Amino acid sequence: MKFIFDRDEMIKEIAIAQEIIAIKNALSILSNVLLTAENDTLTIRATDTKVSFQTKIPVNVEEEGTTTIFCDKFMSILNSLPSGEIEFEQNDIKVIIKPLMKKVKFQIKSMSSDSFPVFNTTEDIPFFEFPADEFKEMVAQTVFAVSNDETRFFMNGVFFEKKEDSLNLVATDGRRLAFISKNLCEGIDSFPSAIVPPKILSILMKRLPSEGLFSMAITEKNIYLKFGSYEFSSVLIDGQFPNYTRVIPSHQEFYFEIDKKDLTEALKRVALLVEQKSRRIYFKISPGVLSITSQESEMGAADEEIPCEYSGDDVSIALNYVYVEEPMKYIHAERIRIEFTEPMRAITVKPVPESDYFHIIMPMQG
């Protein structure tokens, strides 16, 4: 097997493979990338058995073949070399890597491709097209709210469902919930609801283009995605996602509106003296004023007042400040509306004017 490739082009693809590979042991086939050279094309594959990746790049193939090499070491070699063309030659288990414009040569061992996992075929699976920018926004609005509690594995991913002509994405950890719905499924046949692990979503957020369409398919056990020369797949989380509609309040009696910038900056300052275990802060709402206070600790306490639009009785709500702060990064509005009924029942955080997403937060014990 022998081919010549462009160093910068290869680095871009091997970086994706590195993100997917979970095992960093040179003796494991799962720490390797599979390289197949034929017809002046190099196919690159990587997997951790749950998430899989495949792409193709143009190369100059002098001798066709297939092999696998230790991904991390291959990347280290590429990073050490200047831009330009590099020759890759394999004989038996020995691989020689050398740039054409520099007198340096690396020799590393390869592993047979025989034991590399076989990728699922997607030939008979119906794919649907979605706009990449809107899909990325949907993932951004939800993925941060995924639970990392492995005992509640059914909350360890983002829930995808088709409801009539809409695609809904939902994430929850039991104390907060993020929801977004976009009218992206018009003319699309139904597909099963799915709990998608955050690893594949994180990779997509980095790699999906900001415009244009990409293809997605969901089966009972897997999600498949295609765009450009890339193909990704991931095993879905097997479990029953909670009935999230029961958490969404049908009506909330009171609300107040605030400037998002005021709230974000106040949270940053008050968080300096938040007790880090509980992360508890208090929202004290009075007509015209929101007071944000940290729980008093050995370090002290912080209190800041910001103007708000509210008419009603004074009320105090205890909240986890992270649960309030995180949605602010993804709400694209200058004003925020927070709806509530009473201090110990769920609050809803929305942009002003309302959009196709919202965030629900459960208060803490005062």
Secondary structure, DSSP 4 states (H G I P E B T S, - for coil): -EEEEEHHHHHHHHHHHHHH-----TTSGGGEEEEEEETTEEEEEEE-SSEEEEEEEE-EEEE-EEEEEEHHHHHHHHHHSPSSEEEEEEETTEEEEEETTSS--EEEEEE-GGGSPPPPP-TTSPPEEEEHHHHHHHHHHHGGG----GGGGGGSSEEEEEETTEEEEEEE-SSEEEEEEE---TTPPP---EEE-HHHHHHHHHHS-SSSEEEEEE-SSEEEEEETTEEEEEEPP-S----GGGTS-S--SEEEEEEHHHHHHHHHHHHTTS-TTT-EEEEEEETTEEEEEEPPBTTB--EEEEE-B--S--EEEEEEHHHHHHHHTT--SSEEEEEESSTTS-EEEEEES--SEEEEEPPPP-
